[in-house]
Amino acid sequence: MTSTPTRLQCTVHIERTRAGKQHLRPGPALDTPPLGRIPRAARLLALAHHYTALIAQGKATDYADLSRQLGLTRARVTQIMQLLHLAPDLQEAVLALPPVYTGRDPIQEKAVRRIAREPLWARQREMWRLLWQQQSPHTQEHGNPT
């Protein structure tokens, strides 16, 4: 008995993970570009607003209660909540930061927290403008810092 060779043909594409590894995936590559990820400062500011709503709804009594429920330290909850001290227009700017496709966030959470500690909104705006100017041209081409 003789066997005839079988030919198998399929389409695959090489996909890169965030860590830079390559994987073969069946089917053609997707036509849509990757969505990227929301910068950490923007995610945490949104969480701060959510945590405020939890307290307002009575689902948590205070930051200490929040920290117990979330499994975070009280210090971390306080850091996150301090982002709410940003001027309203700066909060909008943080929430509107462009997605990050590779590497580190161009605007670091720690830098945003430093700005939020400044009590004067006019000074916050100046600090934001300086921070924005220090960023790469890629960040600056995606919008103006308010």
C-alpha positions as CSV (number, residue, x, y, z in Angstrom):
1,M,0.0,0.0,0.0
2,T,1.4,3.3,-1.0
3,S,0.5,6.6,0.5
4,T,0.1,9.8,-1.4
5,P,1.6,12.9,0.1
6,T,-0.9,15.4,1.5
7,R,-0.3,19.0,1.1
8,L,-1.7,21.4,3.8
9,Q,-1.8,25.1,3.3
10,C,-3.0,27.7,5.8
11,T,-2.5,31.4,6.5
12,V,-0.8,32.5,9.7
13,H,0.5,35.8,11.0
14,I,3.2,36.6,13.4
15,E,1.9,38.5,16.4
16,R,4.1,40.3,19.0
17,T,3.2,40.4,22.6
18,R,3.9,43.4,24.9
19,A,7.0,41.6,26.1
20,G,8.3,41.5,22.5
21,K,7.9,37.7,22.0
22,Q,6.6,36.4,18.7
23,H,3.7,34.0,18.3
24,L,2.2,32.4,15.2
25,R,-1.5,32.9,15.0
26,P,-3.9,31.2,12.6
27,G,-5.6,33.4,10.0
28,P,-4.6,36.6,8.3
29,A,-3.3,39.6,10.3
30,L,-6.0,41.9,11.6
31,D,-6.4,45.1,9.5
32,T,-7.1,47.2,12.6
33,P,-4.1,48.6,14.4
34,P,-3.6,47.6,18.0
35,L,-5.6,49.7,20.4
36,G,-2.8,50.5,22.8
37,R,-3.3,50.9,26.5
38,I,-4.6,53.7,28.6
39,P,-1.8,55.5,30.4
40,R,-1.6,54.6,34.1
41,A,-2.2,58.2,35.3
42,A,-5.5,58.3,33.4
43,R,-6.6,54.9,34.7
44,L,-5.9,55.9,38.3
45,L,-7.7,59.3,37.9
46,A,-10.7,57.4,36.6
47,L,-10.4,55.0,39.6
48,A,-10.3,58.0,42.0
49,H,-13.6,59.3,40.6
50,H,-15.0,55.8,40.9
51,Y,-13.8,55.5,44.5
52,T,-15.4,58.8,45.3
53,A,-18.7,57.5,44.0
54,L,-18.4,54.3,46.1
55,I,-18.1,56.5,49.2
56,A,-21.0,58.7,48.1
57,Q,-23.1,55.6,47.6
58,G,-22.3,54.3,51.0
59,K,-20.5,51.2,49.7
60,A,-17.4,52.4,51.6
61,T,-17.2,54.7,54.6
62,D,-13.8,56.2,54.1
63,Y,-10.3,55.7,52.5
64,A,-9.4,53.1,55.2
65,D,-12.6,51.1,54.4
66,L,-11.8,51.4,50.7
67,S,-8.3,50.1,51.2
68,R,-9.6,47.1,53.1
69,Q,-12.1,46.3,50.4
70,L,-9.7,46.8,47.5
71,G,-6.7,45.1,49.1
72,L,-4.6,48.2,48.8
73,T,-2.7,50.1,51.5
74,R,-4.3,53.2,52.9
75,A,-1.3,55.1,51.6
76,R,-1.9,53.9,48.0
77,V,-5.6,54.8,48.2
78,T,-4.6,58.3,49.4
79,Q,-2.1,58.6,46.5
80,I,-4.8,57.7,44.0
81,M,-7.4,60.0,45.6
82,Q,-4.9,63.0,45.6
83,L,-5.2,63.0,41.8
84,L,-8.6,64.6,42.4
85,H,-6.8,67.7,43.6
86,L,-5.8,68.5,40.0
87,A,-7.4,71.5,38.3
88,P,-10.5,70.3,36.4
89,D,-8.9,71.2,33.0
90,L,-5.8,69.2,33.9
91,Q,-8.0,66.2,34.9
92,E,-9.5,66.4,31.4
93,A,-6.0,66.5,29.9
94,V,-4.9,63.5,31.9
95,L,-8.0,61.5,30.9
96,A,-7.4,62.5,27.3
97,L,-3.8,61.3,27.1
98,P,-3.2,59.3,24.0
99,P,-2.9,55.5,24.2
100,V,0.5,53.9,24.8
101,Y,1.5,51.3,22.2
102,T,5.0,50.4,23.4
103,G,7.3,51.2,26.3
104,R,6.7,53.4,29.2
105,D,3.9,56.0,29.6
106,P,5.2,59.4,28.4
107,I,3.5,61.1,31.3
108,Q,4.3,59.2,34.5
109,E,1.8,58.8,37.3
110,K,4.4,60.0,39.9
111,A,4.8,63.3,38.0
112,V,1.1,63.8,37.8
113,R,0.8,63.2,41.6
114,R,3.6,65.8,42.2
115,I,1.5,68.3,40.3
116,A,-1.7,67.4,42.2
117,R,0.1,68.2,45.5
118,E,0.5,71.8,44.4
119,P,-2.5,73.7,45.9
120,L,-2.6,76.5,43.4
121,W,-4.3,75.6,40.1
122,A,-2.3,78.3,38.2
123,R,0.9,76.8,39.4
124,Q,-0.4,73.3,38.5
125,R,-1.0,74.4,35.0
126,E,2.5,75.8,34.7
127,M,3.9,72.5,36.1
128,W,1.8,70.6,33.6
129,R,3.0,72.7,30.7
130,L,6.6,72.2,31.7
131,L,6.0,68.4,32.1
132,W,4.4,68.3,28.6
133,Q,7.3,70.1,27.0
134,Q,9.8,67.6,28.4
135,Q,8.0,64.7,26.7
136,S,8.9,63.2,23.4
137,P,7.7,64.7,20.1
138,H,5.4,61.6,19.7
139,T,3.4,62.8,22.7
140,Q,3.3,66.4,21.7
141,E,1.9,65.6,18.2
142,H,-1.2,64.0,19.8
143,G,-2.5,67.1,21.4
144,N,-1.9,70.3,23.3
145,P,-1.5,70.3,27.0
146,T,-4.6,72.6,27.6
